[in-house]
């Protein structure tokens, strides 16, 4: 589960394995091993990945299938617009 989530989030952020590795201060082969399910990131890297991709550690670990959106820095009007878009998409 975590392997798929890391790869999905990395690709969603148009990041290469090398780019992610550089941000985390590790090798590309480590990222590749995580995505292949050969190894799993340590607790430290799970926390760093969650912060980098703005998701919860529970989401990364597959404990929680929901995602969250960081609305910090948005105006109240912007936040209301985000909620309206989400509701619109749910009704489709």
Number of C-alpha atoms within 10 A of each C-alpha: 12 21 21 15 15 22 19 13 18 19 12 10 11 11 13 14 18 16 15 19 17 12 11 15 9 13 14 17 12 17 24 18 14 18 22 14 14 10 13 16 19 9 10 8 13 19 15 16 22 18 12 14 14 14 18 20 18 15 17 23 16 15 12 11 10 10 11 9 8 8 11 7 8 11 10 10 8 12 14 12 12 15 11 12 11 11 11 10 9 8 6 5
